[in-house]
């Protein structure tokens, strides 16, 4: 099967979040399953040509792609995805992509990704390479399905190409003024109130993608149901309900080489589910680098997060006093909204013996916290997939999470399952988005930690034995692609 994947981020070249990790990993595993894969990404000026050995694609040469009525010169560079022979094509248009950051609030943000989407299609034309599936990701590439079905419908090359749209976070939709219709050369008659391009008077890229892709996916099964409801659908739940039979949740895998306590080069001591002793030494190493005194028997609760409203730290703030009265120590890493940075900074200075907060981004510290903490807190309001809870499970660091999205799919509450007679629980979770529910779950975790060591070990081991590799997720994408192809080509 020939698969083209278009994305505004691909690790390790350009990354702001989980999307980059997905597109950096999935193609390698698709290749192992026998797919012929090409990946497309904008060439941002932050991407280092020499480091990644980017080569100019002479066979493609200069393409002139019209956006907002002006033909823009576009060139293409190429390299392999590190550690594989998957070809990655970089769409080079300095005017749009040399801005020092991946996303902007500039007035031509729409033009940047209209150009990228058209460039993906036109590169495929120059290569005369018709993918069986063109896999688009998030709003930045969500116009590709309508472009293929309308603007480029004249080209027989794509008549058998199916499109798949993956939604990594429905809160970001690509919403632009009506003038975008002309900039993209979409047919003006498609833009009307309630029409396929329109949402609240604006052009909505994600809506167009949802309505025109053969299949749609999200990054966890629970999130795929949640976005069908007004509570988490961000205004697109009605549109998604029209396509709910073509919507599927596939949990992201994790990089099991980077996040493996038995080999993690950021850790002073390695450990595994068989040799757990090393975990305590990591706890000591972590705390020795903070204001908190190491005590074997006092649990450390870790937090590593963007401090965005989505992540639920308002619930933490609501019960901060009660949480501080509990017998636990806190190591917190993150950055984002000032209200949360301020909260954690002030807790750290008022109670330095109990709370240590590092405001900023630090990958090494993230690894040390995963290894050194006993528990890990993620009280998210919503979480399309979430990676940290999966890292925590692998590191024997028991997650305490709100039961939403990917957190609900990966963290099984110990008490809920043991009540049903099953000893498969690997963490603690709560439903209500309240400080009280969060506090109660932390309380339950502490109770098991202090009073039932054997159960605690069992919970840790259950987590450490979970399989979150890309192998099984990639196989599910392959099935999704097959469904998309069947829809595009019809029976026979
Ligand atoms: P999201 O993509 O919504 O931020 P995820 O849990 O899917 O949430 O992924 C977050 C990733 O970013 C994880 O790999 C996490 O370790 C990392 N991360 C988040 N904040 C920080 C930070 N301050 N320092 C280091 N790593 C961080």
Boltz pocket constraint, residues with backbone or C-beta under 6 A from the ligand:
constraints:
  - pocket:
      binder: B
      contacts: [[A, 16], [A, 17], [A, 18], [A, 304], [A, 305], [A, 306], [A, 333], [A, 334], [A, 335], [A, 358], [A, 360], [A, 361], [A, 362], [A, 363], [A, 366], [A, 385], [A, 386], [A, 387], [A, 388], [A, 389]]
      max_distance: 6.0
